[in-house]
Amino acid sequence: MNIDIDGAPLIGALSEHLGVSFAANVIGYTLGPLMEREAAGIALHGRTRTDLAPLSIQRFDNPKEGTTL
């Protein structure tokens, strides 16, 4: 079961709500701890330890550009 169009995890901040982040994936046993640590970093510090832009929900903003993983 995919969680979104391309099956890749989603992680990021809700720009409308300061300090609110999200993380969703279907590989919870292996990616769960990493995703939650990075989501906490977004919520608490506004950043992640690594560039997770390819996993952002913004990758769906312009599907014609093919900005998926």
N, C-alpha and C positions, 0 to 999 in steps of 0.2 A: 504494500500500500504506500503510495507516494503522498507526501504532505503538500506538494505543490506541483507546478507544471513540469519542472525538470528533475524532481526527485532529490535535489541537493538541499542541505540544511539551510535554514534561515536564521540569521542573528543580526541584531542591531538595536538601535534606539528609536523610540517614538518621538519624533521631533516636536510634536504638539504637547508632549508631557515631559517636563524635565525630570530626570532620574528614573524614567521607566524604560526598561529594555525587554527584549524578547529573544527567545531561543527555541527553535523547534527542529527536530530531526527524527528520523525513523530508526536510527542506529543508537538507541539510548544506552545500551550496555557498553558500547565502546566510545562513543562520542559524548555521552551525557555529562560526565564530569568536566571535560574540557569546555563544552558549550556553556555550562552553567558558570564556570569560573570566568569565562570571557563576558557573559551577560552581566555578571556581578561587577566586573571591571567597568563596563559601560555605564551601569546604573550609579556606581559609587564615584568613579573618576572621569567618566566621559570618554574613555578610550579602552582599547584592547592591547594585549601584549604583542600581537601580530596584526598585520593588515588583513582584515576579514571582509573587505569591500566586495569580493566576488560572491560572498554569501549574504549580502544585503538584499533586502526586499526591493531596493531601487533597481536591481538587475531586470525587473519586469516593467520598468517605466516606459521603455521604448523597445518592444519586442522585435522590431524590424532590424535593429542593430545586432541582434544575436549575442547579447551580453551574458550568456549563461556559461556555466562551467563546462 
